Amino acid sequence: MSTIAASAPERRVLILGGTAEARALAALLADQPAIAVVSSLAGRVADPRLPVGEVRIGGFGGAAGLTRWLTEHHIDAVVDATHPYAARMRAAAVDAATTAGVAHLRLERPGWTAQPDDHWHRVPDVDAAVRMLPALGRRVLLTTGRQSLAAFLPLSGLWILARVVDAPAEPVPAHVQLLRSRGPYTLAGELELMRTHRIDVLVTKDSGGPLTEAKLAAARRLGLPVLMVDRPTPLASSTVVTTVEEAVRWLSGLPAQLG
Ligand code: NAP
């Protein structure tokens, strides 16, 4: 529950988080007395990296629940800084902000760009990646996260090293090895991982940003194919910025509101 006072003469901002950008934005805004911030996390990760300042954890109950929350907490602006693949939250944030009459901004880091030596195969979604993967390799480094892991488990002809922050609730079959870890990663570390496990194909989302891009440089160095699951389709209705500094400028330009 937020402790922001309803009568405080501030802009009250909800940051939908779970990303490095959301944490960086909360840290920058912590120095601005005219802006009060609540950061929100989904609660997916057992031991999350917490932003500075006030934090709430857990779902809102869809767009309707978020609409109520925005109204009850007298929020003036929502900055949706969730991960590029958090498509449900992204859509709910637009709906709720519209219904509640609250300003809305999407903060989304750019995706990665292939270099001349890369061998990337872009697919629209996880199901397409599952279909294409057996044609690309036999020993897989799978980095698309715990939530998409189940889709790859039926590929019993492959050996899969699945890197996840938290282990899935269900045990995984013998052809899958879990590697619990959280970035950032280095080129040297990624090269060692891929060589040690004789990885011959990398599967990744197009998450973008510097913290997890070393795997792409390692795959390039080793000449490995990369199966890249594309981002969900952008929402036409969103105002989008790609950097934390742009988000701060957007917030500074909003009219101050009295709750
Ligand atoms: P999602 O599929 O878009 O969202 C599923 C549900 O989780 C939402 O409907 C919402 O529940 C709740 N939720 C998501 N983000 C939330 C937030 N910041 N605060 C409160 N509730 C939130 O999202 P997801 O892909 O599961 O991602 C969950 C979280 O992990 C996000 O914060 C995201 O930034 C972070 N993350 C995701 C990925 C990824 O690859 N998807 C990677 C790194 C970090 P209600 O409907 O009940 O409101």
py3Dmol code that shows the C-alpha trace and the ligand (Angstrom):
import py3Dmol

protein = """\
ATOM      1  CA  MET A   1       0.000   0.000   0.000  1.00  0.00           C
ATOM      2  CA  SER A   2       1.381   3.407  -0.971  1.00  0.00           C
ATOM      3  CA  THR A   3       2.173   5.924   1.717  1.00  0.00           C
ATOM      4  CA  ILE A   4       2.037   8.894  -0.636  1.00  0.00           C
ATOM      5  CA  ALA A   5      -0.231  11.469   1.015  1.00  0.00           C
ATOM      6  CA  ALA A   6      -3.261  12.299  -1.117  1.00  0.00           C
ATOM      7  CA  SER A   7      -2.866  16.007  -0.409  1.00  0.00           C
ATOM      8  CA  ALA A   8       0.867  16.314  -1.149  1.00  0.00           C
ATOM      9  CA  PRO A   9       1.503  19.035  -3.780  1.00  0.00           C
ATOM     10  CA  GLU A  10       3.551  16.711  -5.961  1.00  0.00           C
ATOM     11  CA  ARG A  11       3.377  14.819  -9.160  1.00  0.00           C
ATOM     12  CA  ARG A  12       2.696  11.272  -8.138  1.00  0.00           C
ATOM     13  CA  VAL A  13       4.269   8.728 -10.444  1.00  0.00           C
ATOM     14  CA  LEU A  14       3.886   4.979 -10.698  1.00  0.00           C
ATOM     15  CA  ILE A  15       6.843   3.212 -12.319  1.00  0.00           C
ATOM     16  CA  LEU A  16       6.011  -0.265 -13.583  1.00  0.00           C
ATOM     17  CA  GLY A  17       9.343  -1.954 -13.154  1.00  0.00           C
ATOM     18  CA  GLY A  18      11.329  -5.151 -13.152  1.00  0.00           C
ATOM     19  CA  THR A  19      14.091  -3.713 -15.354  1.00  0.00           C
ATOM     20  CA  ALA A  20      17.404  -1.895 -14.927  1.00  0.00           C
ATOM     21  CA  GLU A  21      15.853   1.174 -16.588  1.00  0.00           C
ATOM     22  CA  ALA A  22      13.025   1.259 -14.050  1.00  0.00           C
ATOM     23  CA  ARG A  23      15.541   1.132 -11.203  1.00  0.00           C
ATOM     24  CA  ALA A  24      17.651   3.861 -12.812  1.00  0.00           C
ATOM     25  CA  LEU A  25      14.581   6.065 -13.259  1.00  0.00           C
ATOM     26  CA  ALA A  26      13.498   5.593  -9.630  1.00  0.00           C
ATOM     27  CA  ALA A  27      17.034   6.499  -8.520  1.00  0.00           C
ATOM     28  CA  LEU A  28      17.091   9.677 -10.628  1.00  0.00           C
ATOM     29  CA  LEU A  29      13.648  10.777  -9.430  1.00  0.00           C
ATOM     30  CA  ALA A  30      14.557  10.157  -5.787  1.00  0.00           C
ATOM     31  CA  ASP A  31      16.501  13.451  -5.942  1.00  0.00           C
ATOM     32  CA  GLN A  32      13.485  15.430  -7.171  1.00  0.00           C
ATOM     33  CA  PRO A  33      11.340  16.580  -4.244  1.00  0.00           C
ATOM     34  CA  ALA A  34       8.434  17.631  -6.488  1.00  0.00           C
ATOM     35  CA  ILE A  35       7.964  14.069  -7.745  1.00  0.00           C
ATOM     36  CA  ALA A  36       6.831  11.229  -5.506  1.00  0.00           C
ATOM     37  CA  VAL A  37       7.458   7.754  -6.891  1.00  0.00           C
ATOM     38  CA  VAL A  38       6.097   4.292  -6.242  1.00  0.00           C
ATOM     39  CA  SER A  39       7.819   1.461  -8.096  1.00  0.00           C
ATOM     40  CA  SER A  40       5.872  -1.689  -8.812  1.00  0.00           C
ATOM     41  CA  LEU A  41       7.237  -5.207  -9.281  1.00  0.00           C
ATOM     42  CA  ALA A  42       5.276  -8.253 -10.392  1.00  0.00           C
ATOM     43  CA  GLY A  43       6.752 -10.488  -7.698  1.00  0.00           C
ATOM     44  CA  ARG A  44       7.956 -13.145 -10.162  1.00  0.00           C
ATOM     45  CA  VAL A  45      11.512 -13.288  -8.838  1.00  0.00           C
ATOM     46  CA  ALA A  46      12.167 -14.701  -5.376  1.00  0.00           C
ATOM     47  CA  ASP A  47      14.926 -12.216  -4.535  1.00  0.00           C
ATOM     48  CA  PRO A  48      14.300  -9.155  -6.728  1.00  0.00           C
ATOM     49  CA  ARG A  49      16.684  -6.247  -7.186  1.00  0.00           C
ATOM     50  CA  LEU A  50      14.738  -3.479  -5.489  1.00  0.00           C
ATOM     51  CA  PRO A  51      14.609   0.100  -6.743  1.00  0.00           C
ATOM     52  CA  VAL A  52      15.344   2.899  -4.294  1.00  0.00           C
ATOM     53  CA  GLY A  53      12.307   4.478  -2.705  1.00  0.00           C
ATOM     54  CA  GLU A  54       8.834   3.133  -2.174  1.00  0.00           C
ATOM     55  CA  VAL A  55       8.076  -0.247  -3.718  1.00  0.00           C
ATOM     56  CA  ARG A  56       4.906  -2.310  -4.016  1.00  0.00           C
ATOM     57  CA  ILE A  57       4.985  -5.936  -5.147  1.00  0.00           C
ATOM     58  CA  GLY A  58       2.352  -8.079  -6.881  1.00  0.00           C
ATOM     59  CA  GLY A  59      -0.173  -7.860  -9.709  1.00  0.00           C
ATOM     60  CA  PHE A  60      -2.964  -5.275  -9.716  1.00  0.00           C
ATOM     61  CA  GLY A  61      -5.677  -7.573 -11.045  1.00  0.00           C
ATOM     62  CA  GLY A  62      -5.638  -6.640 -14.725  1.00  0.00           C
ATOM     63  CA  ALA A  63      -6.425  -3.259 -16.262  1.00  0.00           C
ATOM     64  CA  ALA A  64      -9.473  -2.798 -14.012  1.00  0.00           C
ATOM     65  CA  GLY A  65      -7.437  -3.398 -10.866  1.00  0.00           C
ATOM     66  CA  LEU A  66      -4.718  -1.040 -12.042  1.00  0.00           C
ATOM     67  CA  THR A  67      -7.318   1.626 -12.882  1.00  0.00           C
ATOM     68  CA  ARG A  68      -8.639   1.428  -9.324  1.00  0.00           C
ATOM     69  CA  TRP A  69      -5.128   1.540  -7.889  1.00  0.00           C
ATOM     70  CA  LEU A  70      -4.218   4.644  -9.907  1.00  0.00           C
ATOM     71  CA  THR A  71      -7.347   6.433  -8.770  1.00  0.00           C
ATOM     72  CA  GLU A  72      -7.102   5.413  -5.119  1.00  0.00           C
ATOM     73  CA  HIS A  73      -3.463   6.483  -4.961  1.00  0.00           C
ATOM     74  CA  HIS A  74      -4.017   9.782  -6.804  1.00  0.00           C
ATOM     75  CA  ILE A  75      -1.392   8.930  -9.409  1.00  0.00           C
ATOM     76  CA  ASP A  76      -0.685  11.620 -12.021  1.00  0.00           C
ATOM     77  CA  ALA A  77       1.515   9.621 -14.387  1.00  0.00           C
ATOM     78  CA  VAL A  78       2.424   6.019 -15.161  1.00  0.00           C
ATOM     79  CA  VAL A  79       5.817   5.194 -16.601  1.00  0.00           C
ATOM     80  CA  ASP A  80       5.674   1.668 -17.931  1.00  0.00           C
ATOM     81  CA  ALA A  81       9.307   0.579 -17.765  1.00  0.00           C
ATOM     82  CA  THR A  82       8.570  -3.139 -17.746  1.00  0.00           C
ATOM     83  CA  HIS A  83      10.621  -5.525 -19.859  1.00  0.00           C
ATOM     84  CA  PRO A  84      10.073  -5.353 -23.658  1.00  0.00           C
ATOM     85  CA  TYR A  85       8.359  -8.796 -23.486  1.00  0.00           C
ATOM     86  CA  ALA A  86       5.943  -7.952 -20.633  1.00  0.00           C
ATOM     87  CA  ALA A  87       3.108  -7.563 -23.147  1.00  0.00           C
ATOM     88  CA  ARG A  88       0.150  -8.062 -20.800  1.00  0.00           C
ATOM     89  CA  MET A  89       1.304  -5.465 -18.324  1.00  0.00           C
ATOM     90  CA  ARG A  90       2.064  -3.072 -21.156  1.00  0.00           C
ATOM     91  CA  ALA A  91      -1.442  -3.335 -22.600  1.00  0.00           C
ATOM     92  CA  ALA A  92      -3.079  -3.086 -19.170  1.00  0.00           C
ATOM     93  CA  ALA A  93      -1.066   0.039 -18.360  1.00  0.00           C
ATOM     94  CA  VAL A  94      -2.307   1.827 -21.489  1.00  0.00           C
ATOM     95  CA  ASP A  95      -5.930   0.822 -20.810  1.00  0.00           C
ATOM     96  CA  ALA A  96      -5.819   1.740 -17.140  1.00  0.00           C
ATOM     97  CA  ALA A  97      -4.101   5.076 -17.674  1.00  0.00           C
ATOM     98  CA  THR A  98      -6.643   5.990 -20.345  1.00  0.00           C
ATOM     99  CA  THR A  99      -9.609   5.012 -18.166  1.00  0.00           C
ATOM    100  CA  ALA A 100      -8.226   6.735 -15.069  1.00  0.00           C
ATOM    101  CA  GLY A 101      -7.257   9.868 -17.023  1.00  0.00           C
ATOM    102  CA  VAL A 102      -3.612   9.535 -16.063  1.00  0.00           C
ATOM    103  CA  ALA A 103      -0.624  10.452 -18.245  1.00  0.00           C
ATOM    104  CA  HIS A 104       1.184   7.402 -19.647  1.00  0.00           C
ATOM    105  CA  LEU A 105       4.682   6.864 -20.970  1.00  0.00           C
ATOM    106  CA  ARG A 106       6.352   3.697 -22.219  1.00  0.00           C
ATOM    107  CA  LEU A 107      10.095   3.497 -21.469  1.00  0.00           C
ATOM    108  CA  GLU A 108      11.549   0.728 -23.616  1.00  0.00           C
ATOM    109  CA  ARG A 109      15.193   0.156 -24.414  1.00  0.00           C
ATOM    110  CA  PRO A 110      16.007  -0.451 -28.098  1.00  0.00           C
ATOM    111  CA  GLY A 111      16.528  -3.986 -29.334  1.00  0.00           C
ATOM    112  CA  TRP A 112      19.896  -5.327 -30.467  1.00  0.00           C
ATOM    113  CA  THR A 113      21.280  -4.896 -33.994  1.00  0.00           C
ATOM    114  CA  ALA A 114      22.985  -7.710 -35.889  1.00  0.00           C
ATOM    115  CA  GLN A 115      26.645  -7.202 -36.844  1.00  0.00           C
ATOM    116  CA  PRO A 116      28.062  -8.317 -40.204  1.00  0.00           C
ATOM    117  CA  ASP A 117      29.484 -11.547 -38.723  1.00  0.00           C
ATOM    118  CA  ASP A 118      26.273 -12.568 -36.969  1.00  0.00           C
ATOM    119  CA  HIS A 119      24.102 -15.511 -37.975  1.00  0.00           C
ATOM    120  CA  TRP A 120      20.761 -14.474 -36.512  1.00  0.00           C
ATOM    121  CA  HIS A 121      17.466 -16.144 -37.286  1.00  0.00           C
ATOM    122  CA  ARG A 122      14.573 -13.965 -36.216  1.00  0.00           C
ATOM    123  CA  VAL A 123      11.244 -15.596 -35.361  1.00  0.00           C
ATOM    124  CA  PRO A 124       8.022 -13.897 -34.283  1.00  0.00           C
ATOM    125  CA  ASP A 125       7.412 -15.849 -31.087  1.00  0.00           C
ATOM    126  CA  VAL A 126       8.479 -18.736 -28.848  1.00  0.00           C
ATOM    127  CA  ASP A 127       6.416 -21.334 -30.744  1.00  0.00           C
ATOM    128  CA  ALA A 128       8.205 -20.449 -33.977  1.00  0.00           C
ATOM    129  CA  ALA A 129      11.541 -20.717 -32.148  1.00  0.00           C
ATOM    130  CA  VAL A 130      10.641 -24.210 -30.930  1.00  0.00           C
ATOM    131  CA  ARG A 131       9.827 -25.255 -34.503  1.00  0.00           C
ATOM    132  CA  MET A 132      13.053 -23.855 -35.988  1.00  0.00           C
ATOM    133  CA  LEU A 133      15.514 -24.825 -33.249  1.00  0.00           C
ATOM    134  CA  PRO A 134      16.210 -28.483 -34.242  1.00  0.00           C
ATOM    135  CA  ALA A 135      17.376 -27.286 -37.678  1.00  0.00           C
ATOM    136  CA  LEU A 136      20.011 -24.991 -36.145  1.00  0.00           C
ATOM    137  CA  GLY A 137      21.853 -27.050 -33.549  1.00  0.00           C
ATOM    138  CA  ARG A 138      21.954 -29.889 -31.033  1.00  0.00           C
ATOM    139  CA  ARG A 139      23.413 -28.272 -27.897  1.00  0.00           C
ATOM    140  CA  VAL A 140      21.404 -25.240 -26.933  1.00  0.00           C
ATOM    141  CA  LEU A 141      21.987 -22.299 -24.628  1.00  0.00           C
ATOM    142  CA  LEU A 142      18.408 -21.209 -23.900  1.00  0.00           C
ATOM    143  CA  THR A 143      18.110 -17.734 -22.385  1.00  0.00           C
ATOM    144  CA  THR A 144      14.468 -16.840 -22.954  1.00  0.00           C
ATOM    145  CA  GLY A 145      13.552 -17.258 -19.286  1.00  0.00           C
ATOM    146  CA  ARG A 146      11.577 -19.513 -17.016  1.00  0.00           C
ATOM    147  CA  GLN A 147       8.157 -18.611 -18.383  1.00  0.00           C
ATOM    148  CA  SER A 148       8.940 -19.850 -21.901  1.00  0.00           C
ATOM    149  CA  LEU A 149      10.961 -22.890 -20.800  1.00  0.00           C
ATOM    150  CA  ALA A 150       8.009 -25.315 -20.913  1.00  0.00           C
ATOM    151  CA  ALA A 151       7.603 -24.781 -24.664  1.00  0.00           C
ATOM    152  CA  PHE A 152      11.123 -26.143 -25.315  1.00  0.00           C
ATOM    153  CA  LEU A 153      10.922 -29.210 -23.043  1.00  0.00           C
ATOM    154  CA  PRO A 154       9.379 -31.517 -25.693  1.00  0.00           C
ATOM    155  CA  LEU A 155      12.538 -31.123 -27.850  1.00  0.00           C
ATOM    156  CA  SER A 156      14.021 -34.323 -26.415  1.00  0.00           C
ATOM    157  CA  GLY A 157      16.454 -34.794 -29.320  1.00  0.00           C
ATOM    158  CA  LEU A 158      18.386 -31.697 -28.161  1.00  0.00           C
ATOM    159  CA  TRP A 159      20.505 -31.041 -25.089  1.00  0.00           C
ATOM    160  CA  ILE A 160      19.423 -27.747 -23.512  1.00  0.00           C
ATOM    161  CA  LEU A 161      21.254 -25.588 -20.995  1.00  0.00           C
ATOM    162  CA  ALA A 162      18.456 -23.342 -19.705  1.00  0.00           C
ATOM    163  CA  ARG A 163      19.655 -20.214 -17.917  1.00  0.00           C
ATOM    164  CA  VAL A 164      16.994 -18.924 -15.521  1.00  0.00           C
ATOM    165  CA  VAL A 165      16.874 -16.565 -12.533  1.00  0.00           C
ATOM    166  CA  ASP A 166      14.629 -18.883 -10.528  1.00  0.00           C
ATOM    167  CA  ALA A 167      14.057 -22.589 -11.134  1.00  0.00           C
ATOM    168  CA  PRO A 168      10.657 -23.598 -12.528  1.00  0.00           C
ATOM    169  CA  ALA A 169       8.165 -25.190 -10.132  1.00  0.00           C
ATOM    170  CA  GLU A 170       8.137 -28.493 -12.044  1.00  0.00           C
ATOM    171  CA  PRO A 171      11.233 -30.710 -12.480  1.00  0.00           C
ATOM    172  CA  VAL A 172      12.797 -30.641 -15.943  1.00  0.00           C
ATOM    173  CA  PRO A 173      13.506 -33.724 -18.101  1.00  0.00           C
ATOM    174  CA  ALA A 174      16.994 -35.281 -18.350  1.00  0.00           C
ATOM    175  CA  HIS A 175      17.905 -33.540 -21.620  1.00  0.00           C
ATOM    176  CA  VAL A 176      17.563 -30.146 -19.903  1.00  0.00           C
ATOM    177  CA  GLN A 177      20.085 -28.728 -17.448  1.00  0.00           C
ATOM    178  CA  LEU A 178      19.148 -25.665 -15.428  1.00  0.00           C
ATOM    179  CA  LEU A 179      21.682 -22.934 -14.799  1.00  0.00           C
ATOM    180  CA  ARG A 180      20.431 -20.493 -12.194  1.00  0.00           C
ATOM    181  CA  SER A 181      22.041 -17.137 -12.706  1.00  0.00           C
ATOM    182  CA  ARG A 182      21.333 -13.470 -13.215  1.00  0.00           C
ATOM    183  CA  GLY A 183      23.333 -10.994 -15.297  1.00  0.00           C
ATOM    184  CA  PRO A 184      25.190  -8.891 -16.049  1.00  0.00           C
ATOM    185  CA  TYR A 185      27.426 -11.196 -18.059  1.00  0.00           C
ATOM    186  CA  THR A 186      30.880 -10.709 -19.577  1.00  0.00           C
ATOM    187  CA  LEU A 187      32.219 -11.820 -22.939  1.00  0.00           C
ATOM    188  CA  ALA A 188      34.878 -13.973 -21.243  1.00  0.00           C
ATOM    189  CA  GLY A 189      32.261 -15.650 -19.049  1.00  0.00           C
ATOM    190  CA  GLU A 190      29.882 -16.290 -21.944  1.00  0.00           C
ATOM    191  CA  LEU A 191      32.681 -17.719 -24.108  1.00  0.00           C
ATOM    192  CA  GLU A 192      33.711 -20.050 -21.309  1.00  0.00           C
ATOM    193  CA  LEU A 193      30.127 -21.164 -20.719  1.00  0.00           C
ATOM    194  CA  MET A 194      29.518 -21.888 -24.396  1.00  0.00           C
ATOM    195  CA  ARG A 195      32.844 -23.690 -24.846  1.00  0.00           C
ATOM    196  CA  THR A 196      32.519 -25.747 -21.661  1.00  0.00           C
ATOM    197  CA  HIS A 197      29.098 -27.027 -22.668  1.00  0.00           C
ATOM    198  CA  ARG A 198      29.955 -27.283 -26.388  1.00  0.00           C
ATOM    199  CA  ILE A 199      26.984 -25.058 -27.184  1.00  0.00           C
ATOM    200  CA  ASP A 200      26.193 -24.918 -30.903  1.00  0.00           C
ATOM    201  CA  VAL A 201      23.134 -22.617 -30.901  1.00  0.00           C
ATOM    202  CA  LEU A 202      21.938 -19.723 -28.739  1.00  0.00           C
ATOM    203  CA  VAL A 203      18.252 -18.909 -28.194  1.00  0.00           C
ATOM    204  CA  THR A 204      17.430 -15.438 -26.901  1.00  0.00           C
ATOM    205  CA  LYS A 205      14.829 -12.718 -26.766  1.00  0.00           C
ATOM    206  CA  ASP A 206      15.710  -9.362 -28.310  1.00  0.00           C
ATOM    207  CA  SER A 207      15.890  -7.845 -24.850  1.00  0.00           C
ATOM    208  CA  GLY A 208      18.355  -5.113 -25.795  1.00  0.00           C
ATOM    209  CA  GLY A 209      20.632  -3.235 -23.433  1.00  0.00           C
ATOM    210  CA  PRO A 210      24.207  -3.873 -22.338  1.00  0.00           C
ATOM    211  CA  LEU A 211      23.677  -6.185 -19.345  1.00  0.00           C
ATOM    212  CA  THR A 212      23.006  -9.392 -21.253  1.00  0.00           C
ATOM    213  CA  GLU A 213      24.412  -8.682 -24.723  1.00  0.00           C
ATOM    214  CA  ALA A 214      27.761 -10.466 -24.142  1.00  0.00           C
ATOM    215  CA  LYS A 215      26.139 -13.748 -25.220  1.00  0.00           C
ATOM    216  CA  LEU A 216      25.664 -12.262 -28.693  1.00  0.00           C
ATOM    217  CA  ALA A 217      29.317 -11.250 -28.931  1.00  0.00           C
ATOM    218  CA  ALA A 218      30.319 -14.724 -27.745  1.00  0.00           C
ATOM    219  CA  ALA A 219      28.097 -16.415 -30.336  1.00  0.00           C
ATOM    220  CA  ARG A 220      29.607 -14.132 -33.018  1.00  0.00           C
ATOM    221  CA  ARG A 221      33.151 -15.022 -31.889  1.00  0.00           C
ATOM    222  CA  LEU A 222      32.349 -18.740 -31.994  1.00  0.00           C
ATOM    223  CA  GLY A 223      30.423 -18.512 -35.276  1.00  0.00           C
ATOM    224  CA  LEU A 224      27.242 -19.870 -33.671  1.00  0.00           C
ATOM    225  CA  PRO A 225      23.721 -19.348 -34.972  1.00  0.00           C
ATOM    226  CA  VAL A 226      21.420 -17.242 -32.804  1.00  0.00           C
ATOM    227  CA  LEU A 227      17.688 -17.875 -32.712  1.00  0.00           C
ATOM    228  CA  MET A 228      16.172 -14.516 -31.781  1.00  0.00           C
ATOM    229  CA  VAL A 229      12.556 -14.315 -30.612  1.00  0.00           C
ATOM    230  CA  ASP A 230      11.209 -10.950 -31.754  1.00  0.00           C
ATOM    231  CA  ARG A 231       9.518  -8.477 -29.456  1.00  0.00           C
ATOM    232  CA  PRO A 232       5.749  -8.356 -29.181  1.00  0.00           C
ATOM    233  CA  THR A 233       4.111  -5.899 -31.568  1.00  0.00           C
ATOM    234  CA  PRO A 234       4.334  -2.314 -30.256  1.00  0.00           C
ATOM    235  CA  LEU A 235       1.124  -0.622 -29.149  1.00  0.00           C
ATOM    236  CA  ALA A 236       0.252   2.207 -31.520  1.00  0.00           C
ATOM    237  CA  SER A 237      -1.324   4.200 -28.687  1.00  0.00           C
ATOM    238  CA  SER A 238       1.829   4.512 -26.590  1.00  0.00           C
ATOM    239  CA  THR A 239       4.165   7.470 -26.281  1.00  0.00           C
ATOM    240  CA  VAL A 240       7.538   5.722 -26.198  1.00  0.00           C
ATOM    241  CA  VAL A 241      10.984   6.878 -25.084  1.00  0.00           C
ATOM    242  CA  THR A 242      14.101   4.735 -25.070  1.00  0.00           C
ATOM    243  CA  THR A 243      16.199   6.319 -22.316  1.00  0.00           C
ATOM    244  CA  VAL A 244      15.762   7.124 -18.649  1.00  0.00           C
ATOM    245  CA  GLU A 245      16.832  10.750 -19.284  1.00  0.00           C
ATOM    246  CA  GLU A 246      14.017  11.197 -21.816  1.00  0.00           C
ATOM    247  CA  ALA A 247      11.555   9.811 -19.278  1.00  0.00           C
ATOM    248  CA  VAL A 248      12.738  12.335 -16.674  1.00  0.00           C
ATOM    249  CA  ARG A 249      12.300  15.163 -19.207  1.00  0.00           C
ATOM    250  CA  TRP A 250       8.795  13.933 -20.066  1.00  0.00           C
ATOM    251  CA  LEU A 251       7.853  13.877 -16.376  1.00  0.00           C
ATOM    252  CA  SER A 252       9.306  17.345 -15.822  1.00  0.00           C
ATOM    253  CA  GLY A 253       7.095  18.678 -18.606  1.00  0.00           C
ATOM    254  CA  LEU A 254       3.869  17.401 -17.048  1.00  0.00           C
ATOM    255  CA  PRO A 255       1.696  19.918 -15.230  1.00  0.00           C
ATOM    256  CA  ALA A 256       1.901  19.563 -11.445  1.00  0.00           C
ATOM    257  CA  GLN A 257      -1.323  18.287  -9.895  1.00  0.00           C
ATOM    258  CA  LEU A 258      -2.826  18.702  -6.493  1.00  0.00           C
ATOM    259  CA  GLY A 259      -4.274  15.442  -5.238  1.00  0.00           C
TER     260      GLY A 259
END
"""
ligand_1 = """\
48
NAP
P 3.367 -9.840 -18.275
O 3.211 -11.195 -18.844
O 3.164 -8.672 -19.160
O 2.431 -9.610 -17.019
C 1.708 -10.652 -16.411
C 1.072 -10.093 -15.175
O 2.062 -9.823 -14.156
C 0.391 -8.743 -15.392
O -0.875 -8.931 -15.946
C 0.382 -8.193 -13.987
O -0.591 -8.850 -13.180
C 1.706 -8.656 -13.439
N 2.781 -7.685 -13.623
C 3.701 -7.617 -14.624
N 4.568 -6.623 -14.405
C 4.182 -6.036 -13.253
C 4.691 -4.958 -12.494
N 5.793 -4.284 -12.864
N 4.033 -4.631 -11.335
C 2.934 -5.318 -10.932
N 2.429 -6.358 -11.612
C 3.047 -6.715 -12.750
O 4.801 -9.680 -17.586
P 5.996 -10.741 -17.447
O 6.621 -10.926 -18.767
O 5.482 -11.922 -16.647
O 7.015 -9.893 -16.545
C 6.802 -9.783 -15.160
C 7.826 -8.823 -14.595
O 9.143 -9.308 -14.873
C 7.753 -7.426 -15.167
O 7.957 -6.525 -14.097
C 8.893 -7.351 -16.154
O 9.428 -6.050 -16.261
C 9.888 -8.307 -15.524
N 10.747 -9.000 -16.515
C 10.178 -9.693 -17.530
C 10.996 -10.313 -18.446
C 10.422 -11.069 -19.618
O 11.216 -11.623 -20.408
N 9.102 -11.123 -19.800
C 12.381 -10.238 -18.314
C 12.932 -9.513 -17.254
C 12.095 -8.895 -16.350
P -2.066 -8.255 -12.946
O -2.802 -8.530 -14.218
O -2.586 -9.003 -11.782
O -1.919 -6.786 -12.695
"""
view = py3Dmol.view(width=600, height=400)
view.addModel(protein, "pdb")
view.setStyle({"model": 0}, {"cartoon": {"style": "trace"}})
view.addModel(ligand_1, "xyz")
view.setStyle({"model": 1}, {"stick": {}})
view.zoomTo()
view.show()
